[in-house]
Amino acid sequence: MTTLQSRPTGRRAPLTGGQIAMIVIGTLAALAGLGLLASATAVAVAGHNRTGGYLTTGAATVQSRSYAVTVPDVGVDIRGPDQAYARQILGTVRIRATASDPGVPVFVGIARTADADRYLSGVGHSDVADIDTDPVRVDYVEQAGGAPASAPAEQTFWDRSDSGTGTRTLDWDVAAGDWTVVVMNADGSPGVRADVDLGGTLPVLRGITIGLFVAGGVLLAGGLLLIVLPLATRREPAATYRNPDLRA
C-alpha cells in the first residue's frame, strides 16, 4: 500500500486578506507615529529655544507718520473659571518695543479697547490690519485726526504700560475681553517708528510635548507590531507526496 505523507515546502504561504489588512493598518499607524514624534521634537526644540523664559516672535517694525500705532482686538473670549485655566495654558504675554531712534523715548501700553478708542478718538493713528512674517510686512488702516490732548503715560486706564528710551517691556497676564496694544512716542509727538516683538511663557508646551511623544511612541510600536505579527506567524504550506516504500 502506498501512503501519502506531507513535509514543508520551504516557501511561505500567501498572506490572507486579514493579514494584508493588518499590515496596511500597521503601516499607516507607524507613519502617523513617526509624524507625531517629529512634531514632538519640533515643539521640544521650540520650547528649548526660549529667551528669558519666553517663546518670542521675530521683531516687526511698526511705524506711522501720525501719532500712534495700535494693534486692536487683542483678546481671549473666555469667562469665569475658564479664564484662570486659559492663564495656566497661555502663561504670561510679553510685549517689547524699541524705538528705531535710540534717543526717542517710546511708550507701549495695553488697555481695554473701549478705553484706548476713547483716548485715540479724533487722533491720527495707524491700526495694524495684518502682519506677515516671511518676509516681515505690516499692513495698516489709517485713521485721520490730530494730536492727542495729553501724553499717553498721563492716562490711568492702561492695564500695563512702560515708557522711556531703549527697549520697553510690559508683561501681561491673559484676561478676557477685547484689548488694544498702543505704541507711541512718549511725548505724544508724530512720527512713530519702533521694533515690536511678542512672546509668551506658554507652559502648555511641556504637556503638549509629552503627549505627542507618548502618542507617537504608542502608534509607532503598535504599527510595527501589526506589520511584524502576520509575517512572523505565517505558516509554511505542506506538500503531499507518495512514499513508494510502503506498499500493500
DANORLIN-V437781 format. One record per residue. N is the residue number from 1. RES is the residue in three letters. NEAR is the number of other C-alpha atoms within 10 Angstrom. Layout:
# DANORLIN-V437781
N|RES|NEAR + N|RES|NEAR
This chain:
# DANORLIN-V437781
1|MET|8 + 2|THR|11 + 3|THR|12 + 4|LEU|11 + 5|GLN|11 + 6|SER|12 + 7|ARG|11 + 8|PRO|12 + 9|THR|12 + 10|GLY|10 + 11|ARG|10 + 12|ARG|13 + 13|ALA|12 + 14|PRO|12 + 15|LEU|13 + 16|THR|11 + 17|GLY|8 + 18|GLY|10 + 19|GLN|18 + 20|ILE|16 + 21|ALA|15 + 22|MET|19 + 23|ILE|20 + 24|VAL|15 + 25|ILE|17 + 26|GLY|23 + 27|THR|20 + 28|LEU|16 + 29|ALA|22 + 30|ALA|24 + 31|LEU|17 + 32|ALA|18 + 33|GLY|24 + 34|LEU|18 + 35|GLY|16 + 36|LEU|22 + 37|LEU|22 + 38|ALA|15 + 39|SER|17 + 40|ALA|23 + 41|THR|15 + 42|ALA|13 + 43|VAL|18 + 44|ALA|17 + 45|VAL|12 + 46|ALA|13 + 47|GLY|19 + 48|HIS|12 + 49|ASN|13 + 50|ARG|14 + 51|THR|12 + 52|GLY|8 + 53|GLY|14 + 54|TYR|20 + 55|LEU|18 + 56|THR|19 + 57|THR|12 + 58|GLY|12 + 59|ALA|16 + 60|ALA|18 + 61|THR|17 + 62|VAL|25 + 63|GLN|24 + 64|SER|21 + 65|ARG|15 + 66|SER|22 + 67|TYR|24 + 68|ALA|30 + 69|VAL|28 + 70|THR|26 + 71|VAL|19 + 72|PRO|20 + 73|ASP|13 + 74|VAL|16 + 75|GLY|15 + 76|VAL|14 + 77|ASP|10 + 78|ILE|15 + 79|ARG|12 + 80|GLY|8 + 81|PRO|8 + 82|ASP|12 + 83|GLN|16 + 84|ALA|15 + 85|TYR|12 + 86|ALA|18 + 87|ARG|17 + 88|GLN|16 + 89|ILE|16 + 90|LEU|16 + 91|GLY|19 + 92|THR|17 + 93|VAL|19 + 94|ARG|18 + 95|ILE|21 + 96|ARG|19 + 97|ALA|29 + 98|THR|26 + 99|ALA|26 + 100|SER|17 + 101|ASP|13 + 102|PRO|12 + 103|GLY|10 + 104|VAL|18 + 105|PRO|18 + 106|VAL|27 + 107|PHE|29 + 108|VAL|30 + 109|GLY|27 + 110|ILE|26 + 111|ALA|21 + 112|ARG|19 + 113|THR|19 + 114|ALA|12 + 115|ASP|17 + 116|ALA|20 + 117|ASP|15 + 118|ARG|10 + 119|TYR|16 + 120|LEU|22 + 121|SER|15 + 122|GLY|15 + 123|VAL|19 + 124|GLY|20 + 125|HIS|31 + 126|SER|25 + 127|ASP|19 + 128|VAL|18 + 129|ALA|13 + 130|ASP|12 + 131|ILE|14 + 132|ASP|10 + 133|THR|12 + 134|ASP|6 + 135|PRO|7 + 136|VAL|11 + 137|ARG|12 + 138|VAL|15 + 139|ASP|13 + 140|TYR|18 + 141|VAL|13 + 142|GLU|16 + 143|GLN|16 + 144|ALA|12 + 145|GLY|14 + 146|GLY|15 + 147|ALA|17 + 148|PRO|20 + 149|ALA|11 + 150|SER|11 + 151|ALA|15 + 152|PRO|25 + 153|ALA|18 + 154|GLU|10 + 155|GLN|10 + 156|THR|11 + 157|PHE|16 + 158|TRP|20 + 159|ASP|13 + 160|ARG|16 + 161|SER|23 + 162|ASP|20 + 163|SER|23 + 164|GLY|17 + 165|THR|17 + 166|GLY|16 + 167|THR|19 + 168|ARG|20 + 169|THR|21 + 170|LEU|17 + 171|ASP|16 + 172|TRP|17 + 173|ASP|15 + 174|VAL|20 + 175|ALA|16 + 176|ALA|16 + 177|GLY|14 + 178|ASP|15 + 179|TRP|21 + 180|THR|22 + 181|VAL|23 + 182|VAL|23 + 183|VAL|31 + 184|MET|31 + 185|ASN|25 + 186|ALA|20 + 187|ASP|19 + 188|GLY|20 + 189|SER|15 + 190|PRO|18 + 191|GLY|15 + 192|VAL|26 + 193|ARG|23 + 194|ALA|27 + 195|ASP|16 + 196|VAL|21 + 197|ASP|17 + 198|LEU|17 + 199|GLY|19 + 200|GLY|21 + 201|THR|21 + 202|LEU|18 + 203|PRO|17 + 204|VAL|14 + 205|LEU|17 + 206|ARG|13 + 207|GLY|10 + 208|ILE|15 + 209|THR|21 + 210|ILE|14 + 211|GLY|15 + 212|LEU|20 + 213|PHE|20 + 214|VAL|16 + 215|ALA|17 + 216|GLY|24 + 217|GLY|18 + 218|VAL|15 + 219|LEU|24 + 220|LEU|24 + 221|ALA|14 + 222|GLY|17 + 223|GLY|23 + 224|LEU|19 + 225|LEU|16 + 226|LEU|22 + 227|ILE|21 + 228|VAL|13 + 229|LEU|14 + 230|PRO|18 + 231|LEU|14 + 232|ALA|8 + 233|THR|9 + 234|ARG|14 + 235|ARG|14 + 236|GLU|14 + 237|PRO|15 + 238|ALA|15 + 239|ALA|12 + 240|THR|12 + 241|TYR|11 + 242|ARG|11 + 243|ASN|13 + 244|PRO|10 + 245|ASP|9 + 246|LEU|10 + 247|ARG|8 + 248|ALA|6
